[in-house]
Amino acid sequence: MSGHQLIRMEEVQLGGNENKGNLMMTVGKLLFWTDLIFLAFVYSSVKSGSLVYPLWFLGQGALALTLLIIGRIKRGALTE
């Protein structure tokens, strides 16, 4: 019985990074999609002289890309 529990514990420990990677990729994708909403305001913001929306757009885009890259690395290949 303890042998089966040991194998199960090892499987759970190995799958932790995959779950974290998937979560990070999901959050990154959501940030990219919400970033597209701010893209609609970038032109009017620059035209009026404010840089709030362009900076927000760039910052959120960089964060989303970072989460996608780190999540992809943590998740690893889908076929092993």
C-alpha positions in Angstrom: 0.0 0.0 0.0 2.8 2.4 0.9 4.4 1.8 -2.5 1.3 3.0 -4.3 1.2 6.1 -2.1 4.8 6.9 -2.8 4.3 6.7 -6.6 1.2 8.9 -6.3 3.1 11.5 -4.3 5.9 11.6 -6.9 3.3 12.1 -9.6 1.7 15.0 -7.7 5.1 16.6 -7.1 6.1 16.3 -10.8 2.8 17.8 -12.0 3.1 21.0 -9.9 5.1 22.9 -12.4 2.8 21.9 -15.3 -0.2 23.4 -13.4 1.7 26.6 -12.5 2.8 26.9 -16.1 -0.8 26.5 -17.4 -2.1 29.0 -14.9 0.6 31.5 -15.9 -0.2 31.0 -19.6 -3.9 31.5 -18.9 -3.3 34.7 -17.0 -1.0 35.9 -19.8 -3.6 35.3 -22.5 -6.3 37.1 -20.5 -3.9 40.1 -20.1 -3.3 40.1 -23.8 -7.0 40.1 -24.6 -7.8 42.9 -22.1 -4.8 44.8 -23.5 -6.6 44.9 -26.8 -9.4 47.0 -25.1 -6.8 49.6 -24.0 -5.5 49.6 -27.6 -8.7 51.4 -28.6 -7.8 54.3 -26.4 -4.1 54.7 -27.3 -4.6 56.8 -30.4 -7.0 59.3 -28.7 -4.7 59.4 -25.6 -1.6 60.3 -27.7 -3.6 62.8 -29.8 -4.7 64.6 -26.6 -1.1 64.6 -25.2 -1.5 62.0 -22.5 0.7 59.0 -22.3 -1.3 57.0 -19.7 -2.9 54.5 -22.1 0.2 53.9 -24.3 2.3 53.2 -21.2 -0.4 51.1 -19.7 -0.7 49.2 -23.0 3.1 48.6 -23.2 3.4 47.6 -19.5 0.5 45.2 -19.6 1.7 43.7 -22.9 5.2 43.2 -21.5 3.8 41.5 -18.4 1.5 39.3 -20.5 4.4 38.2 -22.7 6.6 37.5 -19.7 3.9 35.3 -18.1 3.4 33.5 -21.4 7.1 32.8 -21.8 7.7 31.7 -18.2 4.5 29.6 -18.3 5.6 27.9 -21.4 9.0 27.1 -19.9 7.4 25.7 -16.7 4.8 23.7 -18.5 7.3 22.1 -20.8 6.5 20.1 -23.9 3.0 18.6 -24.1 4.3 15.4 -25.6 6.9 13.6 -23.5 
